[in-house]
Amino acid sequence: MTQEHRAVPGQVVGALALLVVGLALLGAGGFVQFDDATGFGSDQWNLALGGLAAVVTVAAIGVAWANATARLWLGVVLGVLDVLLIWQTVANDGFRFVWHSDDAGLFLFEVVLGLIALVLIATGLQPSGRLVGGPKVGAGRWLVRVAAYLCGTAVLTYFAFFAGIDHYDSQHDCLNYDCDLGGLEGMVWSMVAIGLCALIAVTVEVTLWIRRRRMIGTSA
C-alpha cells in the first residue's frame, strides 16, 4: 500500500489543526463577525493576521494533499464550513467573513471554497493509482472528473461574464446607453459558457463509455 492510500493520522490531524488555527487567526483579525451593523466591518480588520491566516490555510491543504485520507477529511470539513457560511450569509445580516461589503464577492468566495472542498473529497475518495492490477473497465475516477468539469465551468463562466460586459461597453456609448445592461450580456455569455462546458463534459463521458464498452467486448 502506497503513502497515497495509507491512512496517516499525523497528516490528518496536522491538516485539520492548521485549518483551525487559520480560522482562529481570521477571528482574531476581525475577519469573522456575526453582529456588524456598519455594513462593511473592515474597520476591525488586522491585515497581518489575515495574511497569516491565508498562509496557514494554504499550508493545511499542502499537508493534506500528500495523503488521500487527509484530503478526504479536510475536504469534508471545508464543505461543512462552506454550508455554514452560506447559511449565515442568508440568515444573518450582520455576518461578515472576509468578503463582506459585496454580495458577489462573498458568493465567489463560497463557490471557490466549495470547489476546493469537492476536489479534496473527490481525490480523497478516488486517489490516483491502483492497489491491484488488471484491466480497468469501470467508470474510473468519475468523481474526480466531475470536480474537474465543475472547476473548468466555474473558471470559464467567470471570464465569459466579464468578457460579455467588456463587449457591451465597447459597442455602446455609455453617455447614451445604460451601461448597466452590460451585466445582462455578461449573463448571456456565461450561459453560453455553461452550455459549452456541459457539451464538452457529455462528449468526454460518452467517449470514455464507448471505450469501456470496447474493452469489455475485447476481454469477453
N, C-alpha and C positions, 0 to 999 in steps of 0.2 A: 504494500500500500504506500503510495507516494505522500509526500508532505502536503500536496494539494488536497488529498482526500482525507488524511488523518486528522482527527479532531485534536486540536492543540489548545487546552484550556487557557494557557498563558496568553495566546493571541486573542482569544475571545474576550477574556477579562480585560486585557490591555486596551483593545479597541473600544469596548463599552466604557471603560474608565476614562479614556481620553475624551469620548463624546460627552460624558457627564461633566468633565472639567470644562469643556468648551461651552456647554450650556450655562454652567455656573459663572464663567467669565462674562458671557453675554448679559446675564442677570446683574452681575456686579457692575458692569459697564453701562447700565441703564438702557440696554437694548431690548429688554423684555419688560413690558409694563402692562398692567391689567386695568388701570384706573386713570389713564391720561385724559385730561379734559381740554388740552390745548389744541388737539387735532394734529399735532406733529410729534412731540415728545423728544425731539432731538436735542433740546436744551440740557437733557440729563446724560447725553452720551459721553462716554470716555473712549475716544478713538483708539488709544493704545491697548486697552483691554479688548476692544472689538477686534483689532488686528490679531492679537494673540489668540483670541477665541477661534478665529478663522484658521490660523496655523495649526492649532491643536486639533480642530475638526478634520482638516485635511490629513493630519498625521494619523488620526483614528482610521480613516479609510485606507491609508497606506499600510498600517499594521494588519488590518483585516484582509487586505487583498491577497495575501500570500496563501490563505487557507480558506477552503470552501465553507467550513462550519462557521468561521469567524465572519465571513461575508454574509452568510445567511442571517446570523443573529443581528449583526449591525444593520442589515437591510430591513429586518422586521422592526427594529427599534426606530429607525428613521421613518418607516412607513407609518407607525403609530404616532410619531411626533408630527408628521405631516397632517394626519387626520385631526389631531388636536389643534394644530394651527388653523386649519380650515374651519373647525367648529368655533373656535374663539373669534376668528375673523367675522363670522356670520352672527354670532350670538352676543358679542361684547363690543360695543362701540369704542370703549376705552382701551382695547387691546392693541399693543404695538409690539412688533417683532422685526427689528432691523429695518425692513421696508415698511414705512408707517403712513406717510402722507399721500402716497399714490397707490390706489387700489390695484392698478395694472401692475405696478412693480411688485406688490405683495403676491399677486396672482402668479406672476412669472417665477417668483421665488418658490412658491408652493409647487408649481409644475416641475421645476428643476429638482427640488428635493424629492418629489415623488418618483421622478425618473431615476435618480441616483439610487433610491431605495429599491426600485424594481430591478435595476441592473445588478445590484448586490444580491438580491434574493434569487434572481434567475441564475446567475453564475454560481451561487452557493448551492442551489438545488441540482444544477446540471453543470458541474465543473468540466473543464477540458480534460481530454484523455479518457481511456477506458481501463478499468481494472482487469477485464477479461478479454481475450482475443476473440477472433471470429468475425465474420462479415457483419456489417451493421445495416440492418434492413428496417429498423424502426424509424420513428419520426425525428430521431436525433435530438439536438439541443433546441427544441422548438420554442421553449420559454425564453431562451437567450435571443433567438431570432425575433420574437415578439418585442422584447425590450429594445433590440436594435431598430426595428421598424418604428416604434413609438418615438425613440430618441431622434431618428432621422426626420420623422414627420414634424416633430416639435421644432427642430432647427430650421427646416425648410419653410415651415409655416411662419415662423418669426421673421425671417428675412423677406419672405414674399409679402407680408403685411406692410413692411416699411418700404419695400420696392414699389408697391402699389400706391402708397401715399406720395412717394417722390415722383412717380409717373404722372399722377393727377396734378401735382403742383407745377410740374414742368409744362403741362399742356394748358394751364389756365392762369389768368391774371388774377391774383388774389385781391386786387382792388375792385374788380367787377364780379368776381365769383366768390362763393362761400368756400374757402379752402378747408373748412372743417369736413366737407364732403369727401375729402381725400381719404378719410378713415373708412368710408364705405367701399371705395375702390380697393383699399388695402384688405378689407374683409373678403371681397370677391377674389382677389389674388390668393388669399390664404385658403379659401375653399377649394380653388383650383389646385393649390399645392397639396392639400389633404387628399383630394381625389387622385392626383398623380401618384402620391405615396401609396395609397391603397391599391392602385393598379399594379405598381411595382411589387408590392408585398404578395398580392394574389399570383402574379406571374412567377415569382420565385418559388412560392409554395407549390404551385401546380407543377412546375418543372421538377422540383425535388420529389413530389409524389410520383410522377411518371418514372423518374429514375429509380425510386424504390420498387415500384411495380416490376420494372425490368430486372432488377436484382433478384427479386423473389422468383420471377419466372425462370431466371438463369439457374438459380440454386435448386429449383424444384426437380 
